[in-house]
Amino acid sequence: MHSIIKGLAVRGFRVVRFEFAYMAARRTGGTKRPPPKIELLQAEFRAAIASLSHDGPLIIGGKSMGGRVASLISDDLHAAGRISGLLCLGYPFHPRGKPETRRTEHLADLRAPTLICQGTRDPFGTREEVSSYNLSDRIVLKWVEDGDHDLKTRKSVTRLGPEDSLMQVCAETAAWWSTLEERSTNR
């Protein structure tokens, strides 16, 4: 995430991070526990947004579970004019090894402008799997060729190092955002 933040910052984005309490607890040791109920994570994300002071458009999002939680709260926030868009990095379309257990029902009707950057080798949703999903026309999917769940590529396969693939994601994000800004100014 540090590389993504740096890459977005040089492209003019101001990025604010927060960590779910369960993730922070994992770093302090003890047994690795599963995440709490999704409703608790949604409340935590909403509280983080409410604590922000910002001028201008706000895009929410996250990596993996953070993106999933953001996607679940994005339509309410977008309809209320509180956010302008959603960015998901390595969306967990299904649990690892369980492609039949999809986490996509809400994505079919999503109204918030959304960019999902996904690696073609992501075990939580490959290009082949995702191509069959019913997704909203407000979702733009950008694929990182040979990218894993962290969007990193293998230099031996792509000739791009992991840092290069992450900068590709930052460039795609900036391009996506500029088209949204252009549409909003032409209304």
C-alpha positions in Angstrom: 0.0 0.0 0.0 2.9 2.4 0.7 3.9 2.2 -3.0 0.4 2.9 -4.2 0.0 5.8 -1.8 3.3 7.3 -3.1 2.3 6.7 -6.7 -1.1 8.4 -6.2 0.4 11.3 -4.3 2.8 12.2 -7.2 -0.3 12.2 -9.4 -2.0 14.8 -7.3 -4.1 12.6 -4.9 -4.2 13.2 -1.2 -4.4 9.8 0.4 -5.6 9.0 3.9 -5.2 5.5 5.3 -6.8 3.8 8.2 -6.6 0.3 9.6 -9.5 -1.8 10.8 -9.1 -2.6 14.5 -8.9 -6.4 13.8 -6.0 -5.9 11.5 -4.2 -3.7 14.0 -4.8 -6.4 16.6 -3.2 -9.0 14.4 0.1 -7.0 14.4 0.3 -7.0 18.2 0.5 -10.8 18.3 -1.7 -13.5 19.6 -3.8 -15.9 17.5 -4.8 -14.8 14.0 -8.5 -14.4 14.2 -11.0 -14.0 11.3 -12.4 -10.5 10.6 -15.5 -9.5 12.6 -18.9 -9.3 11.1 -19.1 -7.1 7.9 -21.5 -4.7 9.6 -18.9 -3.8 12.2 -16.3 -3.2 9.5 -18.8 -1.0 7.7 -19.4 1.1 10.8 -15.7 1.4 11.4 -15.2 2.6 7.8 -18.0 5.1 8.1 -16.5 6.4 11.3 -13.1 6.9 9.5 -14.8 8.8 6.7 -16.8 11.0 9.2 -13.5 11.9 10.9 -12.0 13.4 7.8 -12.0 17.0 7.0 -11.6 17.5 3.3 -12.3 19.9 0.4 -13.1 18.6 -3.0 -14.0 15.2 -4.2 -13.6 12.1 -2.1 -12.9 8.7 -3.4 -13.1 5.8 -0.9 -11.7 2.4 -1.3 -9.2 -0.1 -0.1 -7.2 -3.2 -0.7 -9.0 -6.6 -0.6 -11.3 -6.6 2.5 -11.1 -2.8 2.7 -12.3 -2.5 -0.9 -15.1 -4.9 -0.2 -16.3 -3.0 2.8 -16.0 0.3 0.9 -18.1 -1.1 -1.9 -20.8 -2.0 0.6 -21.2 1.5 1.9 -20.4 3.4 -1.3 -23.8 3.8 -2.8 -25.3 5.4 0.3 -22.4 7.8 0.6 -22.5 8.6 -3.2 -26.3 9.2 -3.2 -25.8 11.6 -0.2 -23.1 13.5 -2.2 -20.4 12.5 0.4 -18.1 10.6 -2.1 -17.4 10.9 -5.8 -16.2 7.4 -6.4 -14.8 4.0 -5.3 -11.4 2.4 -5.8 -10.9 -1.3 -5.1 -7.5 -2.9 -5.3 -7.5 -6.7 -5.5 -11.2 -7.1 -4.8 -12.1 -10.4 -3.1 -14.8 -11.6 -5.5 -14.9 -14.9 -3.6 -13.1 -16.7 -0.8 -9.8 -18.4 -1.8 -10.5 -21.7 -3.5 -14.3 -21.2 -3.4 -15.3 -19.5 -6.7 -18.8 -20.7 -6.2 -19.2 -18.5 -3.1 -19.4 -15.1 -4.6 -19.2 -11.7 -2.9 -20.7 -9.9 -5.9 -24.5 -9.6 -5.4 -24.3 -5.9 -4.5 -21.9 -5.2 -7.4 -24.6 -5.8 -10.0 -26.5 -2.7 -8.9 -23.7 -0.5 -7.7 -24.3 3.2 -8.7 -21.1 4.8 -7.4 -18.5 5.2 -10.1 -16.0 2.4 -9.4 -12.6 1.3 -10.5 -11.5 -2.2 -9.6 -7.8 -3.1 -10.3 -7.4 -6.8 -10.3 -4.4 -9.1 -11.0 -5.0 -11.8 -13.6 -3.5 -14.4 -11.1 -5.6 -13.2 -8.2 -6.9 -16.3 -6.3 -9.9 -14.3 -5.2 -11.1 -13.6 -8.7 -9.3 -14.3 -12.0 -10.1 -12.6 -15.3 -11.9 -15.7 -16.5 -14.0 -16.0 -13.4 -14.9 -12.3 -13.2 -15.8 -12.1 -16.9 -18.9 -14.2 -16.2 -20.1 -12.0 -13.2 -23.1 -9.6 -13.5 -21.4 -6.3 -12.6 -22.8 -2.8 -12.8 -22.0 -0.7 -15.8 -20.6 1.9 -13.3 -17.7 -0.5 -12.6 -14.5 -0.2 -14.7 -12.2 -3.2 -14.4 -8.5 -2.8 -15.1 -6.4 -6.0 -15.2 -2.8 -6.2 -14.2 -1.4 -8.9 -16.4 0.2 -11.6 -14.3 -0.7 -9.6 -11.2 -1.4 -11.5 -7.9 -3.8 -10.4 -5.1 -1.3 -7.6 -4.2 -1.2 -6.6 -7.9 2.4 -7.5 -8.1 3.8 -9.2 -11.2 6.7 -11.6 -11.7 9.6 -10.0 -13.5 10.4 -13.4 -15.1 7.0 -13.4 -16.8 6.3 -9.8 -17.6 9.7 -8.1 -17.4 8.1 -5.7 -15.0 9.0 -5.6 -11.4 6.4 -5.4 -8.7 6.9 -1.7 -8.3 6.2 -1.2 -12.1 2.9 -3.0 -11.8 1.9 -0.9 -8.9 2.8 2.3 -10.8 0.6 1.0 -13.7 -2.3 0.8 -11.2 -1.6 4.4 -10.1 -1.6 5.6 -13.7 -4.9 3.7 -14.4 -6.4 5.3 -11.3 -5.4 8.8 -12.4 -6.8 8.2 -15.9 -10.1 6.8 -14.6 -10.4 9.8 -12.2 -9.7 12.3 -15.0 -12.5 10.9 -17.1 -14.9 11.2 -14.1 -13.9 14.8 -13.5 -14.3 15.6 -17.2 -17.8 14.2 -17.2 -18.8 16.1 -14.1 -17.5 19.4 -15.5 -19.3 18.9 -18.8 -22.8 18.5 -17.2 
